[in-house]
Amino acid sequence: MNKTFKEAMAFRHACKEFDASKKISKEDMLSILEAGRTSPSSFGMEAWKFLVITNAELKAKLRPACWDQKQVTTCSHLVIVLAGINSLKPESGEVKKRFARRDMPQENLDFYLGLYASHLEKTLSSDENIYSWSARQTYIATANMMTGAATLGIDSCPIEGFEKEKVENILGLDTSRYQLSVVLPFGYRLNEQSSQLRLPLEDVVEFID
């Protein structure tokens, strides 16, 4: 039975070791990935890609480049969240395709393309700046996939502890198109969840009337 959103938020934690004998069903994994696919992104560019790895040999090869964290090899499905680079450049043609999905007159399309290029002039000035922008957006999709998994009683652990270039080389990525943003394992916890520690609401929320 699916958990409510509140229950899922209480259930979710950074799982440090998964039960390697338990596998996520195809239906549930597709549901998790759908939460990522349908996530919002700036200008609706959807500048991300999700690599789903179940191959044990490949996971074992990736683990040393991920600070030897056991989640990488004990998880059921290892999702590599990639941040788009080339697709965000106006000259790629992909930006125009994204905007053109909306049925609009040519003058409106030209306006949005011009607004995009001018508003993001500094952001689009280098691959490094583009990566910084698109990687931040992948965290929206990452969070939605994690919460979506939690509603199904499935655990996760977002990992930034990795050697970026090594992981990209192992995966054979064309880094002019995509670069590594997050390593995101999914599975079922081996141990009981530790107590969730959070600051009180009054310390993190301020109402301004």
ROPAMI-683167 format. One line per 3 residues: number of its first residue (from 1); for each residue y, x, z of C-alpha. Coordinates in nm, 2 decimals, padded with zeros to 4 digits. Layout:
N
NUM> Y/X/Z; ... .
//
This chain:
209
1> 00.00/00.00/00.00; 00.34/00.14/-00.10; 00.58/00.24/00.18 .
4> 00.93/00.10/00.21; 01.21/00.33/00.13; 01.28/00.38/00.50 .
7> 00.91/00.45/00.58; 00.90/00.69/00.28; 01.20/00.89/00.41 .
10> 01.03/00.92/00.75; 00.70/01.02/00.59; 00.84/01.29/00.36 .
13> 00.85/01.64/00.49; 00.82/01.99/00.34; 00.44/02.01/00.33 .
16> 00.34/02.37/00.39; -00.03/02.34/00.30; -00.21/02.08/00.10 .
19> -00.57/01.96/00.11; -00.70/02.13/-00.20; -01.00/01.89/-00.21 .
22> -00.78/01.58/-00.27; -00.64/01.51/-00.61; -00.36/01.27/-00.71 .
25> -00.46/01.00/-00.95; -00.32/01.00/-01.31; -00.15/00.66/-01.24 .
28> 00.02/00.79/-00.93; 00.13/01.11/-01.09; 00.28/00.93/-01.39 .
31> 00.47/00.71/-01.14; 00.61/01.01/-00.97; 00.72/01.17/-01.30 .
34> 00.87/00.84/-01.42; 01.10/00.86/-01.11; 01.22/01.19/-01.24 .
37> 01.25/01.08/-01.61; 01.46/00.78/-01.52; 01.70/00.97/-01.28 .
40> 02.07/00.98/-01.36; 02.24/01.28/-01.51; 02.59/01.38/-01.59 .
43> 02.71/01.23/-01.93; 02.35/01.10/-01.96; 02.24/01.43/-02.11 .
46> 01.90/01.44/-01.93; 01.90/01.82/-01.95; 01.57/01.88/-01.78 .
49> 01.20/01.92/-01.85; 00.90/01.89/-01.62; 00.59/02.11/-01.67 .
52> 00.29/01.97/-01.49; 00.03/02.23/-01.40; -00.32/02.15/-01.27 .
55> -00.50/02.47/-01.41; -00.62/02.67/-01.10; -00.60/03.00/-01.28 .
58> -00.24/02.95/-01.38; -00.14/02.83/-01.03; -00.30/03.15/-00.89 .
61> -00.11/03.36/-01.13; 00.22/03.19/-01.03; 00.17/03.22/-00.66 .
64> 00.26/03.59/-00.61; 00.59/03.52/-00.80; 00.66/03.23/-00.56 .
67> 00.66/03.45/-00.25; 00.28/03.39/-00.21; 00.33/03.04/-00.08 .
70> 00.00/02.86/-00.03; 00.14/02.53/-00.15; 00.14/02.66/-00.51 .
73> -00.24/02.69/-00.52; -00.35/02.42/-00.27; -00.15/02.14/-00.43 .
76> -00.30/01.88/-00.66; -00.03/01.90/-00.92; 00.24/02.17/-00.96 .
79> 00.55/02.05/-01.13; 00.79/02.32/-01.27; 01.13/02.16/-01.29 .
82> 01.33/02.32/-01.57; 01.71/02.31/-01.63; 01.82/02.26/-01.99 .
85> 02.05/02.52/-02.16; 02.08/02.49/-02.54; 02.06/02.11/-02.55 .
88> 02.39/02.09/-02.35; 02.58/02.29/-02.62; 02.77/02.06/-02.86 .
91> 02.67/02.28/-03.15; 02.30/02.21/-03.08; 02.33/01.86/-03.21 .
94> 02.15/01.73/-02.90; 02.47/01.61/-02.73; 02.56/01.40/-03.03 .
97> 02.21/01.25/-03.03; 02.24/01.16/-02.67; 02.57/00.98/-02.71 .
100> 02.46/00.82/-03.04; 02.18/00.63/-02.85; 02.46/00.40/-02.75 .
103> 02.55/00.17/-03.03; 02.92/00.25/-03.08; 03.17/00.30/-03.36 .
106> 03.21/00.65/-03.51; 03.56/00.68/-03.36; 03.42/00.61/-03.01 .
109> 03.14/00.87/-03.06; 03.39/01.13/-03.17; 03.61/01.05/-02.87 .
112> 03.32/01.11/-02.63; 03.21/01.43/-02.80; 03.57/01.56/-02.78 .
115> 03.59/01.46/-02.41; 03.26/01.62/-02.34; 03.36/01.95/-02.50 .
118> 03.71/01.97/-02.35; 03.61/01.85/-02.00; 03.32/02.10/-01.98 .
121> 03.49/02.39/-02.17; 03.44/02.64/-01.88; 03.10/02.51/-01.79 .
124> 02.98/02.55/-02.15; 03.13/02.90/-02.19; 02.81/03.08/-02.10 .
127> 02.44/03.02/-02.04; 02.49/03.12/-01.68; 02.75/02.85/-01.62 .
130> 02.54/02.59/-01.81; 02.24/02.68/-01.59; 02.45/02.64/-01.27 .
133> 02.55/02.29/-01.39; 02.22/02.16/-01.52; 02.02/02.30/-01.23 .
136> 02.23/02.10/-00.99; 02.14/01.79/-01.18; 01.77/01.86/-01.17 .
139> 01.79/01.82/-00.79; 01.86/01.45/-00.85; 01.54/01.41/-01.04 .
142> 01.36/01.64/-00.79; 01.47/01.42/-00.49; 01.37/01.10/-00.67 .
145> 01.02/01.24/-00.75; 00.98/01.35/-00.39; 01.08/01.01/-00.25 .
148> 00.88/00.83/-00.52; 00.57/01.03/-00.41; 00.64/00.96/-00.05 .
151> 00.63/00.58/-00.11; 00.27/00.64/-00.24; 00.17/00.85/00.06 .
154> 00.18/01.17/-00.14; 00.33/01.49/00.00; 00.56/01.74/-00.17 .
157> 00.75/02.06/-00.10; 01.06/02.17/-00.30; 01.04/02.55/-00.35 .
160> 01.33/02.78/-00.43; 01.15/03.08/-00.30; 01.05/03.24/-00.62 .
163> 01.12/03.53/-00.85; 01.29/03.34/-01.14; 01.23/03.59/-01.42 .
166> 00.87/03.65/-01.33; 00.79/03.28/-01.32; 00.97/03.23/-01.65 .
169> 00.77/03.52/-01.81; 00.44/03.39/-01.68; 00.51/03.05/-01.83 .
172> 00.64/03.21/-02.15; 00.97/03.02/-02.14; 01.23/03.05/-02.40 .
175> 01.52/03.08/-02.16; 01.78/03.01/-02.42; 01.64/02.65/-02.41 .
178> 01.52/02.60/-02.05; 01.53/02.80/-01.73; 01.35/02.76/-01.40 .
181> 01.52/02.54/-01.14; 01.26/02.42/-00.88; 00.89/02.47/-00.82 .
184> 00.77/02.14/-00.69; 00.41/02.10/-00.57; 00.25/01.76/-00.49 .
187> -00.06/01.67/-00.30; -00.20/01.55/00.03; -00.12/01.72/00.36 .
190> -00.39/01.92/00.53; -00.22/01.91/00.87; -00.03/01.66/01.07 .
193> 00.34/01.62/01.00; 00.57/01.81/01.24; 00.85/01.62/01.41 .
196> 01.14/01.55/01.18; 01.46/01.71/01.31; 01.79/01.58/01.18 .
199> 02.15/01.58/01.31; 02.27/01.25/01.45; 02.45/01.01/01.21 .
202> 02.79/01.06/01.38; 02.77/01.44/01.31; 02.73/01.40/00.94 .
205> 02.91/01.08/00.85; 03.28/01.00/00.88; 03.42/00.66/00.79 .
208> 03.77/00.67/00.64; 03.94/00.33/00.64 .
//
